[in-house]
Amino acid sequence: MKAFCEKWGKRIATKEMLLIVVVTLAATIIGMFAARLPGLKILGALIIALLIGMVVQFPIRAWYTKGDTARQAGVKDAAGLIANKFLRLGIILLGFKLNLQLLFTTGAKCLPLAVVIVSVTVLITYGICRWMGVDPLMAILVSCGTGICGAAAVMGVSGSIKVSPKREEEKENDEVTAIAIVAIMGTIFALLEIAVLPLFGLTQAQEGFVAGGSLHEIAHAVAAGEGLNNERLAAQQGVVDAATMANIMKLSRVLMLVFVAIIVAIWWDKKHSEVPADGGKRKVAFPWFMLGFIATAAVGTLMLKVWPVTAGFVNVLGNDVAKIFLGMAMAALGINVNFKALKKGVKPFVASLIASVILVALCIGLALLFFPAK
């Protein structure tokens, strides 16, 4: 125990850790406020925090590390630690945002459809990526980000993948590239859906289903749902309005992250895990933090049912506090990103674009089939 405390004390109690904590927290707070602005709302606080982290690495190099290898190593280690640990804590807290009762009642029809949508999209995107020559790590991260819930999916699935120490930097760069791809893709398609979906003559419920089922980030689905929302029209049609349906469908896909992360952990171990040179046994990087995600979802749902007065507290944990930890993790990722590695993103970007078009078409078909106009 003493050795454990000493080891972690040396990593945590450093000037570099204090610097990165202050910088990433500031980036997150700025991102949260900036995301309230009309022009930036569609990006979301997490993506803005990532972008800020990518920018501030330059003044950190110029004013703090200045070629000092010890400081450079300290900054890299501190940012890596925050990106890794705060990500898991943020995803666990994000579970409070999932109202399981809502999903299993009002959203009962959405859950099995979410399984279909996520499975088809992940497999198609991965297949296109591999066909285009994208390496398996980048391919699976982009596939899950496209098929499930954007940045949170990329980070969550990445936590299920164990690589050798020499590939950790490559993995971090792939994470940032994949996040950038799904952020750009989600923004483009959110704007397109707000403008184009009303032309298809869909009901409010159908439009909301397509938005929640096809868009990448939670922020994208929420923004599109609000942009398409017309409560008066929904009442006339006798259906759920677009904003509500978009949220329910998107959260149904978010729930799939737990199962996909576990499946990816097992699949990666069997297909791509790097066996130690001494022939030792491999260990599956089981995403235990995903069990915490389910636990907080269950606790939050129970609190809302038994003590409705706690709704505000549950919302703060699942939204604000979770966003702070996730935002700091994203900003830390940005600080460590190698910009030269971003050039690997061209092929997976094209693959995600093709898959996103297929995803929208699939969701429109499912909406017409399972949510017919009355």
N, C-alpha and C positions, 0 to 999 in steps of 0.2 A: 504493500500500500504506500509506503514511504517513497519507494522508487517511482511508483506511478505518479504520485503528486509532484515529485521533483521533476520528472520528465515533462509533464504538462505545464508545470509552473514556469519552466524555462521557455516554453513556446508561447505562453499566454502573457506573462509579466515582462513584456518588452516594449520599447519605444515604438517599434514598428507596428505592433498589435494595436497600441493606443491610436497611432496615426490612422491605420486602416479602419478601425472602428468609427472614429470621428468622421472620416471621409465618406465611408459607405452609409453611415446613418444620415449624414447631411444630404447625400445623393438621393437616399430613399425619401426623406422629407420633401425635398424639392420635387421629386417625381410624383409624390402623392398630391401636392398642391398643383403642379403643372397639369396633371391628368384631369383636373376639374375644368380646364380651359376648353372651350369648344373645339379648337383646332387640334388639340393634343389628346382629347378624351378618348379617341378611338385607339390610340397607341396603348394607353394604360400605364399605370405607375411603374410596373416592373420593367417594361421595355425602356422607359425613360431613364430609370435608375441604371440599367445596363449601359445605355449610351453615355450617361454622365461618367460612369466608371471607365469607359473606354477613352474618354477625353482627358480625365484627370491623371491618367498614368503618365502623361507627358510632363506636367509640372512636378509630379512626384520625382520623376527621373532627373529633371533639371535642377530642382531645389533641394531635394533630400538625399537621394542615393548618390548622384554625381559621380558615377563610376566606382563607388565603394562597393566591392563585392559582398562584404558582410551585410551591409544595409540592403543591397539588392536581394540577397537570399532571405533576409528577415521580412522584407515586404512581400516577397513571393509566398513565403510560408504562411504569413499572417492572412493574406488574401485567400490563399487556398483553404486554410482552416475555416474561415468565415463562410466561404462559398460552400464548403462541404457540410459543416455542422448546422449552420443557420438555415440552409436549404431544407434539411430534414425536419428541423423544428417548425419551420414555416409551413411545410406540407402537412405535418401533424395537426397544427392549429387550423389549417384550411378546412379540415374535416368538420369543424363547428358550423361551416357555411352550408353543409349538406343536411337538409331536412329529410331524413329517411322516410318519415311518415308521408310527406308530400310526394316523394318519389314513388313510394309503393302504393299510393292511392290515386291521386290526380295524375301522376306520371307513370302509372302502371303500364300503360301501352308503350311509353317511351323507352322503358328499360330494355326490353328485348330488341327493340329497333336500334337502340344504342349499341348493343352487342353486334348486330349486323353491320351497322355503319362503321364502327371502329375496326372490326375484323377485316372487312373488305378494303377499307382505306389504307390501313397499315400494310396489308399484304400487297396491294396494288402499288403503293408508293415504294415499298421495299423492292418489289420486283423490277420496277422501272429504274430505280437507282442502280441496282446491281447490273441490269442490262446495259446501262450507260457507263459502267465501269467504276461506280462509286464504291469505296471500301465499306465493309459491313458495319463498322462502328458509326460512321457518318450516316449511312443508309438507314439504320434502325432508329437513330435519334430523329432524323428528319421525318421518317415515317410515323413515329409516335406523336411528334409535335403536330403533324398535319392531321392525323386521325383522331387525336384525343383532345388535348387542351393546351396547345401551344407550348410556351416556355416552361410551365409547370410540368408538363409531360416529358419534355426533353430532359429536364433536371431530375425528375423522379425516376425515369427509366435509366438515365445515366448512373444513378445510384445503385442500380441493379447489376451493373456491368463492372466486372473486376478486370483491370489490366495491370500489366507489369509496371514497376516504378518508372522505367524508361519511357513508357507511353502515356504517363499521366498528363504531361504537358500537351501532347497531341489530343488527348481526350478532352481537356479543358477547351482547347481551341475549336474542336469539333462541336462542343456544346454551344459555344458562342455563335458559331456559324449557323448551326441548326436553329437556334433561337432567332437569329436575325432573319433567316429565311421564312420561318413561320410568322414572324411579326409583320414582315413586308407583305407576305401572301394574304394574311388575315385582314390587313388594312385595305388592300386592293379589293378583295372580295366583299368585305363589309360595305364599302362604298358602292360597289356594283350592285349588290343585292338590294340596298336601300333604293337605288334608282330604277332597277329593272324588275324586281319581283312583282310590284303592283301591276305591271303590264301583262302578267300571266293570268290575271283574273282569279287568283287564289283567295281563299278565305283568310281571315286573320289568324286562325289556328294553323293553317297550312303555311302561311308566311313565317310565323314564329317557329314552326317546326323546322323549316328549311334553314333559317338563320341559326338556330341552336344546334342543328344537326350537322351543319357544313362549315361554320366559321371556327377559327382556330383558337384564339385566346378567349377567355371569359369576357374580357373587355370588349372584344369584337362582337360577340353574340349579344351582349347587353346593349351596346350602342346601336346595332342593327335592329334589335327588337324594339327599342325606343323610337328609332327612326321610322319603323313600319307601323307602329302602334296606333290604333284607332278604336278606343273603347266603345264609342257609340256604334260604329260599324259592327264590332264584335257582338254587341248586344242584339243588334238586328239579325245577325246571322245565327245567333244562339250558340256561339262558340267562345272558347277562351281567347282573350286578346293576344296579339302578337308578342308583346313584351313578356307576359307571363309564360306563354308556351316556349319562347326562346330560352328563358331562364331554366325551365323544367328540363327541356331537352339537353341544354348544355350541361347541367349538373348531372344528368344521366350519363353523359359521356365522361364527365370527370370521375364518376364512380368507377368506370371501367379501368381507370389508371391503376388501381390496386391490382386487378387481375392481370393486366398486361405486364406490369412491372415484375410480377412473380413469374409469369410465363417466359419473359425475356431473360430473367436471371437463370432459369433452368436451361433454356435454349442456348444462351451464350456460353454457359459452362460446357455443354455437350459439343457445340460446334466451333467455338472460337477461343475458349479459355486457353491461356498459355501455361502449359504444364511445367512445373519447376524442373530445373536441369537435373536435380538429384533424384527425380522420379517420385517425389513425394505426392501425396494425395491433393487433388484440387478441392477447393472449398467454394461452394456456390455463394455468390454475394447476395444472399437473400435480403430483400428490402424490408427489414423488420419495421422500419419507420412507417411503412404502409399499414401495418396493423394498428399503429397509433392513430393513423388517419381514420380508419374505420371506428376505432374506439371513441375518438372525439366526436365523430358524426353521431354515434349512438348516444353518447352522453348529452350532446347538444340537443338532439331530438327529444330525449327524455325530459330534459330541463324545460323545453318549450311546452311539452305536454302537461307536465306535473306542476310546473311553476311558470306560467306565462309571463309573469312579471320579470323574469330573467332574460326575456327576448333581447333587450338592449345589450346586456352583458355578453350573451352568446354571439351577437352580431359583431361586437367589438373584437372578441377573440378571433372569430373566423374571418373577419374582414380586415380591420385596422392592424391588430397585433400581428396576424399572419403576414400581412402585406409588408410590415416593417422588416421582419426577419427575411422574407423572400426577396425584398428589395435590396437589403444589405448583401445577400448572397449574390444577387445579380450584379450589383455594383462591383463586388469583389471579383467576380468573373471577368468583368470588363477591364479591371485594373491589370489582370494577368494576361489578357488576350494578346496573341501575336498577330499583328495585322497582316503579315505576309501569308499566314495560314488561311485567311479568308478567301483567297483566290480558289480554294478547293470548293467553294460554294456554288459555282456556276452550274454544274451538272445536277446536283441535288435540288437547286432552285427550279430548274426546268422540270425535273421529275415531280416536285411538289406542285408546280403549276398545272401539269397535266392531271395529276391525281385530284387536285382541288376542283377542276372542271368536272371530272367524273363524279366527285363527291356531291357537288351541287345537283347534278342530274339525278343521281341516286336518291337524294333527299326529296327532290320534287316528285319523283315517282312514288316514293314511300308515303309522302304527304297526301297525294291524290288517292292512293290505295287504302290507307288506314285512317285518314281523317277526311272522308268525303263530305262535300257540301250538303247541308241538310235541305 
